[in-house]
Amino acid sequence: MSRKAIYAGSFDPLTLGHEDLIRRAHKTFDELVVGVAVNPRKKTLFTPEERVEMINQTLADLDVEVVAFQGLLVDFLKSQNASVVIRGLRAVSDFEYEFQMALTNRSLFSDVDTFFLMSSGKYIFLSSSMVKEVAMLGGDVSDMVPGPVHAHLKAKAETIHTGML
């Protein structure tokens, strides 16, 4: 039986930690979909289309589908005929929230299983919000994000600093 997994997040922006988890999950499951969560109430730096584009550019060598979605993750899983959610854990502090989400998803969709992947040690400190803050303040994040994402971040920061955004 083919096992299809979903790795979902806002990916605003995709970090090297996210990329590492995607590449590792890709080796583990028959099919992998990267779900770009769209929450209209959440202020994001990049549009859903920009996030999908950056992820597709970064993962061009992998056979993964990148799809923007809105609403409940379990509804997205059902629409994709998937029953596995991939979640990354950076530290013990992530576990309580992720455990609660896994149980909530399971109560909404009894067929779902959540697979937790530990972050690689070199990426354990990375978060999208930290990357955005450093980049928007003019810091170098080239060792925190994939090349395509870095180019988009630089362009966005320049636009913000010149007052065009």
C-alpha positions in Angstrom: 0.0 0.0 0.0 1.3 3.4 -1.0 1.8 5.8 1.9 1.3 9.5 1.0 2.5 12.1 3.5 1.9 15.8 3.9 4.4 18.2 5.3 2.5 21.4 6.0 3.5 24.8 7.2 3.4 28.5 6.4 7.0 28.3 5.1 7.2 32.1 5.3 10.0 31.6 4.3 11.3 28.1 3.7 14.4 27.6 5.8 17.3 25.0 5.4 15.7 23.2 8.3 12.4 22.8 6.4 14.3 21.7 3.3 16.2 19.1 5.3 13.0 17.7 6.8 11.4 17.6 3.3 14.3 15.8 1.8 14.4 13.2 4.6 10.6 12.6 4.5 10.8 12.2 0.7 13.1 9.2 1.3 10.7 7.7 3.8 7.3 7.9 2.1 6.1 6.8 -1.3 4.6 10.3 -2.0 5.1 13.6 -0.4 3.1 16.8 -0.7 4.3 20.1 0.7 1.3 22.0 1.9 1.7 25.8 2.1 -0.8 26.9 4.6 -2.7 30.1 3.8 -4.3 31.9 6.7 -5.8 35.3 5.7 -5.6 36.5 9.3 -1.9 35.9 9.5 0.5 38.7 8.3 3.0 37.0 6.0 6.0 38.5 4.2 5.4 36.4 1.0 2.2 35.6 -0.8 1.1 32.0 -1.1 2.1 32.0 -4.8 5.6 33.3 -3.9 6.0 30.7 -1.2 5.0 27.9 -3.6 7.3 29.2 -6.2 10.3 29.4 -3.8 9.7 25.9 -2.6 9.3 24.5 -6.2 12.6 26.2 -7.1 14.4 24.8 -4.1 13.0 21.3 -4.6 13.2 21.1 -8.4 15.3 17.9 -8.1 12.7 16.1 -6.1 9.4 14.5 -7.1 7.2 16.4 -4.7 4.0 18.3 -5.2 3.8 21.8 -3.6 0.2 23.0 -3.0 -1.2 26.0 -1.2 -4.2 25.3 1.0 -6.6 27.0 3.3 -8.6 25.6 6.2 -8.1 22.6 8.4 -5.1 20.3 7.8 -7.2 17.2 8.1 -9.5 18.5 5.2 -6.4 19.0 3.1 -5.2 15.5 3.9 -8.5 14.1 2.8 -8.5 16.1 -0.4 -5.0 14.7 -1.2 -5.9 11.1 -0.2 -3.2 11.2 2.4 -3.2 9.9 6.0 0.2 10.9 7.3 1.3 14.3 8.6 5.0 15.1 8.9 6.0 17.5 11.7 9.5 18.7 12.7 10.7 19.0 16.2 13.5 21.4 17.1 13.4 21.3 20.9 11.5 19.8 23.7 9.4 23.0 23.8 8.0 22.2 20.3 6.8 18.8 21.5 3.9 19.9 23.7 2.3 22.0 21.0 2.9 19.4 18.3 1.6 16.6 20.5 -1.6 18.6 21.1 -2.0 19.3 17.4 -1.5 15.6 16.6 -4.2 14.5 19.0 -6.6 17.2 17.7 -6.0 16.1 14.1 -6.6 12.5 15.2 -9.9 13.4 16.9 -11.0 15.1 13.6 -9.7 12.4 11.3 -9.2 9.0 12.9 -7.1 7.7 10.0 -4.4 10.3 10.4 -0.9 9.4 11.8 1.6 12.0 12.7 5.3 11.3 12.2 7.7 13.5 14.1 11.2 14.1 12.6 13.9 15.6 14.8 15.6 18.6 13.2 19.2 18.1 12.3 21.5 19.6 14.9 22.8 22.3 12.6 19.3 23.6 11.9 17.8 23.3 15.4 17.9 27.1 16.0 16.2 28.1 12.8 12.7 29.5 12.5 11.0 31.4 9.7 10.2 34.3 12.0 13.8 34.7 13.1 15.1 34.5 9.5 12.6 37.2 8.4 13.6 39.5 11.2 17.3 39.1 10.5 16.8 39.5 6.8 14.6 42.6 7.1 17.1 44.2 9.4 19.8 43.7 6.7 21.5 40.7 8.2 23.0 37.9 6.2 20.8 34.8 6.1 22.5 33.0 3.3 23.4 30.1 5.5 19.9 29.8 6.9 17.8 29.5 3.7 18.1 27.8 0.3 19.5 29.9 -2.6 16.2 30.7 -4.3 14.7 31.9 -1.0 17.7 34.0 -0.2 17.3 35.8 -3.5 13.6 36.5 -2.8 14.4 37.7 0.7 17.0 40.1 -0.5 14.7 41.5 -3.1 11.9 41.9 -0.5 14.2 43.6 2.0 15.4 46.0 -0.7 11.9 46.8 -1.6 10.9 47.5 2.0 14.0 49.6 2.7 13.4 51.8 -0.4 9.9 52.4 0.8 8.3 50.8 -2.3 6.3 48.2 -0.4 
